[in-house]
Amino acid sequence: MAEDKPDVDIEAMEERLADNQDLIDEAKASAEELAKTNPDPYETDREDDAPSGFESSQDDSVDSHGDVRTR
Protein backbone atom coordinates (compact mmCIF):
# COMPACT_ATOMS: atom_id res chain seq x y z
CA MET A 1 0.00 0.00 0.00
CA ALA A 2 1.47 3.35 -1.01
CA GLU A 3 1.73 6.15 1.53
CA ASP A 4 -0.41 9.20 0.93
CA LYS A 5 1.79 12.27 0.74
CA PRO A 6 0.20 15.66 1.26
CA ASP A 7 0.55 18.13 -1.57
CA VAL A 8 3.11 20.60 -0.29
CA ASP A 9 4.44 23.41 -2.41
CA ILE A 10 7.99 23.61 -1.08
CA GLU A 11 8.92 26.41 -3.47
CA ALA A 12 6.03 28.57 -2.29
CA MET A 13 6.97 27.93 1.34
CA GLU A 14 10.58 28.91 0.70
CA GLU A 15 9.43 32.03 -1.14
CA ARG A 16 7.22 33.09 1.78
CA LEU A 17 10.10 32.45 4.16
CA ALA A 18 12.42 34.61 2.04
CA ASP A 19 9.77 37.35 1.85
CA ASN A 20 9.47 37.38 5.64
CA GLN A 21 13.15 36.96 6.48
CA ASP A 22 13.50 40.65 7.36
CA LEU A 23 10.71 40.29 9.93
CA ILE A 24 12.36 37.18 11.35
CA ASP A 25 15.71 38.97 11.63
CA GLU A 26 14.06 41.97 13.30
CA ALA A 27 12.32 39.72 15.83
CA LYS A 28 15.60 37.95 16.64
CA ALA A 29 17.37 41.29 17.15
CA SER A 30 14.56 42.49 19.43
CA ALA A 31 14.73 39.28 21.44
CA GLU A 32 18.50 39.62 21.84
CA GLU A 33 18.14 43.22 23.02
CA LEU A 34 15.43 42.26 25.51
CA ALA A 35 17.59 39.41 26.80
CA LYS A 36 20.35 41.93 27.55
CA THR A 37 18.10 44.37 29.37
CA ASN A 38 15.91 41.81 31.16
CA PRO A 39 17.61 38.41 31.32
CA ASP A 40 14.79 36.77 33.30
CA PRO A 41 11.40 38.34 32.57
CA TYR A 42 9.74 36.21 35.28
CA GLU A 43 12.07 37.36 38.04
CA THR A 44 10.90 40.33 40.06
CA ASP A 45 12.14 41.95 43.21
CA ARG A 46 8.64 41.71 44.67
CA GLU A 47 8.00 37.96 44.47
CA ASP A 48 5.91 37.92 47.66
CA ASP A 49 3.37 40.41 46.35
CA ALA A 50 0.06 38.98 45.26
CA PRO A 51 -0.89 39.49 41.61
CA SER A 52 -3.11 42.51 41.00
CA GLY A 53 -6.72 41.77 41.81
CA PHE A 54 -5.86 39.09 44.35
CA GLU A 55 -5.02 41.35 47.26
CA SER A 56 -6.32 40.14 50.56
CA SER A 57 -6.74 41.76 53.94
CA GLN A 58 -5.69 38.45 55.49
CA ASP A 59 -2.12 37.33 55.99
CA ASP A 60 -2.15 33.83 54.52
CA SER A 61 1.13 32.71 56.01
CA VAL A 62 1.97 29.08 56.59
CA ASP A 63 3.21 28.07 60.03
CA SER A 64 5.87 25.46 60.76
CA HIS A 65 3.24 22.69 60.70
CA GLY A 66 2.06 23.59 57.20
CA ASP A 67 -1.18 25.11 58.49
CA VAL A 68 -2.36 28.38 57.01
CA ARG A 69 -2.44 31.19 59.53
CA THR A 70 -4.80 34.11 59.09
CA ARG A 71 -4.99 37.34 61.03
N, C-alpha and C positions, 0 to 999 in steps of 0.2 A: 504494500500500500504506500503510495507516494505521500510525502508530507505536504500539507497545504502551506504555502508561503504567502504572507501578506504582500500586497502590492505596495512597495515603498519606493518612492522617487528619491533616491539618494542624491542625485544632482540638485534637485530642488531644495533638499534639506541643507546641503552644503552651501548653496547660494544664499539661503536665508541666514545661515550662520555667518557667512562673510558679510552680508548686509548689516548684521547686528553686532559685528565684532567691536565696533567703536563703543557701543553701549556696554558690552561685556568688559572691555578694558577700563572704561570709566567707573564701572561698579567695583572692579577689583582695586583700582586706585583709591576709591572712597573707603573701601573696607580696610585697606592698609593704613590709611590716615586715621580712621577711627580706632584701629587697634593700637596705634601709637598714643593717642590721646586718652583712650579709655580701654586699657588692656582686658579688664573683666567687667563687662556691662552689668553683671548681676551682683557685683560686690558693691556694697554701700557702707558708709560709716555709721549708718543708723539701722543696723540689722534688727534691733529689738522693737522698732516702731511697727505698729500694726499698719497694714495697708489702708489707704484712705477709704473711708466708709465703714471700716470695721472697728472704729474706736469704741472703747468700752470704759465705763466708769469703774469697773471692777478690775482688780489686779489679779489676773489669772496666773499666778505663780504656782509652781509645782514644788511641794516640800520634799524632804529627803526620802519619804516613803512612796513618792510617785503620786500622791494625792494632790488634787488641785485646790489651792487655797484661794479664797476670795475675801475681799475686805467687807 
